[in-house]
Amino acid sequence: MRFRDRVVLVTGAGRGIGRAIAEAFAKEGAKVVVNDINEETAKSTAQELKKLGGDAIGVKADVTDYDDVRRMVDEVKEVFGPVDILVNNAGFWTIKKFTDTTPEDWERDIRICYYGTLNCTHAVLKDMIGKRYGRIINIVSDAGRIGEPYLTVYSGAKAAVIGFSKALAKEVARHNITVNCVAAGVTKTPGVEGFLKSVGGEEKLVRAYPRGRLGNPEDIANGVIFFALDQSEYITGQVISISGGYTTVG
Ligand SMILES: NC(=O)c1ccc[n+]([C@@H]2O[C@H](COP(=O)([O-])OP(=O)(O)OC[C@H]3O[C@@H](n4cnc5c(N)ncnc54)[C@H](O)[C@@H]3O)[C@@H](O)[C@H]2O)c1
C-alpha cells in the first residue's frame, strides 16, 4: 500500500497500458482517476479497480481539449482532492509511409500525444506546486528515442514529449515535483493488434527483442510505479526504456 490515499490520474486508462497502470496504483491503495475519451471503458475500469483495494472513479474527457481537461481536474478535486500523481498515457499513432500521411494524420498524432500531455500537465501543475509534491510520468515510445519508420510523425510527437519533460523537470524540481518518461517498445495492447497483423504476426517482431518476448502492459506499469515511489524523489528528467533490451541508448 505504498500509495495509500494518493490521488492518481491516468489518461487513456480504459484499456491497454493505461489500464494496467491504473490497476497497479489501485492495488497500492491509491485513489485512482480512470480517464478515457471512451466513457464506457473509463467507468467500467473504475468499477473493476474498486475491487482491488483502492477507490476509483471513471471520468470521460478528451485530453486534446484544454477546457474538457480543466473540467475533469475540477471534478477530481471535488471527489478526491488535487492530483498528486499524473500519468500522461493517452496516445495515438498513424502507421504509414510519411509521403502517404496527411495533415489530418499529423494533427491527430501530435494533438493526442503532445497537446494531451501539455493540457493535463498544465491543469494539475499549480496545485502540485502549492502542495510541494508531485509526480508526472509520461508514457512515450522507443520510437521517440531512436525513430521508427512508418511512425514518423508519432516518433516526432513522442520526442517532443521527452524534450518537454526534461525541461519541465528542471523548472519544477525545487518544488519537489519530478517529471520522468517511460518509453515502451511494442507492448501487447488492443491498440497494437492491427499493427501486429500488418507486420506478419508477433513471432516475426519478437526477433528484434533480445528478451525473446514483446512487452505486456504490466511491464510498463512497473516502470511507472518506480518513478512514483518516494524512494525515487531524486530522479527527474529521465527516460527509461522498457522493451526487453530493444532500445539501449544512454
Ligand atoms: N502498445 C505499444 O506497443 C506502445 C508502444 C510504445 C508506446 N506506447 C504508448 O503507450 C500509451 C498507451 O498505448 P496503448 O497501446 O495502451 O494504446 P490503446 O490504443 O490500447 O489505448 C489507448 C487508450 O487511450 C484512449 N484515448 C485515445 N485518445 C484519447 C483522448 N484524446 N483522450 C483521452 N483518452 C484517449 C483510448 O480510448 C484508449 O482507451 C500511448 O501513449 C502509446 O503511444 C504504446
PDBQT file of the ligand as one rigid body, heavy atoms in Angstrom, charges set to zero:
ROOT
HETATM    1  N1  LIG A 301       1.337  -0.577 -27.181  1.00  0.00    +0.000 N 
HETATM    2  C1  LIG A 301       2.531  -0.267 -27.656  1.00  0.00    +0.000 C 
HETATM    3  O1  LIG A 301       3.194  -1.059 -28.359  1.00  0.00    +0.000 OA
HETATM    4  C2  LIG A 301       3.135   1.059 -27.322  1.00  0.00    +0.000 A 
HETATM    5  C3  LIG A 301       4.490   1.268 -27.644  1.00  0.00    +0.000 A 
HETATM    6  C4  LIG A 301       5.083   2.484 -27.315  1.00  0.00    +0.000 A 
HETATM    7  C5  LIG A 301       4.338   3.459 -26.677  1.00  0.00    +0.000 A 
HETATM    8  N2  LIG A 301       3.034   3.238 -26.399  1.00  0.00    +0.000 N 
HETATM    9  C6  LIG A 301       2.285   4.309 -25.760  1.00  0.00    +0.000 C 
HETATM   10  O2  LIG A 301       1.585   3.815 -24.646  1.00  0.00    +0.000 OA
HETATM   11  C7  LIG A 301       0.375   4.544 -24.467  1.00  0.00    +0.000 C 
HETATM   12  C8  LIG A 301      -0.807   3.592 -24.383  1.00  0.00    +0.000 C 
HETATM   13  O3  LIG A 301      -0.837   2.798 -25.550  1.00  0.00    +0.000 OA
HETATM   14  P1  LIG A 301      -1.783   1.516 -25.695  1.00  0.00    +0.000 P 
HETATM   15  O4  LIG A 301      -1.091   0.557 -26.584  1.00  0.00    +0.000 OA
HETATM   16  O5  LIG A 301      -2.255   1.083 -24.378  1.00  0.00    +0.000 OA
HETATM   17  O6  LIG A 301      -2.995   2.166 -26.537  1.00  0.00    +0.000 OA
HETATM   18  P2  LIG A 301      -4.507   1.702 -26.729  1.00  0.00    +0.000 P 
HETATM   19  O7  LIG A 301      -4.919   2.234 -28.053  1.00  0.00    +0.000 OA
HETATM   20  O8  LIG A 301      -4.696   0.243 -26.478  1.00  0.00    +0.000 OA
HETATM   21  O9  LIG A 301      -5.256   2.526 -25.570  1.00  0.00    +0.000 OA
HETATM   22  C9  LIG A 301      -5.255   3.930 -25.619  1.00  0.00    +0.000 C 
HETATM   23  C10 LIG A 301      -6.409   4.465 -24.777  1.00  0.00    +0.000 C 
HETATM   24  O10 LIG A 301      -6.348   5.902 -24.885  1.00  0.00    +0.000 OA
HETATM   25  C11 LIG A 301      -7.668   6.395 -25.091  1.00  0.00    +0.000 C 
HETATM   26  N3  LIG A 301      -7.617   7.691 -25.781  1.00  0.00    +0.000 N 
HETATM   27  C12 LIG A 301      -7.326   7.910 -27.085  1.00  0.00    +0.000 A 
HETATM   28  N4  LIG A 301      -7.435   9.222 -27.360  1.00  0.00    +0.000 NA
HETATM   29  C13 LIG A 301      -7.796   9.842 -26.218  1.00  0.00    +0.000 A 
HETATM   30  C14 LIG A 301      -8.070  11.192 -25.894  1.00  0.00    +0.000 A 
HETATM   31  N5  LIG A 301      -7.999  12.159 -26.806  1.00  0.00    +0.000 N 
HETATM   32  N6  LIG A 301      -8.403  11.488 -24.608  1.00  0.00    +0.000 NA
HETATM   33  C15 LIG A 301      -8.485  10.504 -23.665  1.00  0.00    +0.000 A 
HETATM   34  N7  LIG A 301      -8.249   9.202 -23.940  1.00  0.00    +0.000 NA
HETATM   35  C16 LIG A 301      -7.905   8.868 -25.197  1.00  0.00    +0.000 A 
HETATM   36  C17 LIG A 301      -8.327   5.315 -25.940  1.00  0.00    +0.000 C 
HETATM   37  O11 LIG A 301      -9.741   5.408 -25.883  1.00  0.00    +0.000 OA
HETATM   38  C18 LIG A 301      -7.772   4.039 -25.313  1.00  0.00    +0.000 C 
HETATM   39  O12 LIG A 301      -8.593   3.567 -24.259  1.00  0.00    +0.000 OA
HETATM   40  C19 LIG A 301       0.313   5.533 -25.624  1.00  0.00    +0.000 C 
HETATM   41  O13 LIG A 301       0.823   6.782 -25.236  1.00  0.00    +0.000 OA
HETATM   42  C20 LIG A 301       1.215   4.906 -26.655  1.00  0.00    +0.000 C 
HETATM   43  O14 LIG A 301       1.750   5.850 -27.546  1.00  0.00    +0.000 OA
HETATM   44  C21 LIG A 301       2.410   2.059 -26.713  1.00  0.00    +0.000 A 
ENDROOT
TORSDOF 0
